[in-house]
């Protein structure tokens, strides 16, 4: 959740200052409409993910922890790849 909300805030702030572009094809139209639209939808998806994890943690906490760690790793890898691609294409 920390990674997701940090990404949400940093993306919205940096985009509003014209310092970055959004490479996620699902989120790009939202942030181009407005940073608030982007933040709202991304925030909702993060809250939905938290809710699902919270509900399932009552049944299988070990699984939720393992999937949260794997998901965090995948999120960071995807973000890093997109950051490098964006740096190469823009810079």
Helices and strands as residue ranges (DSSP letters): H 2-16, H 28-33, H 35-57, H 61-90
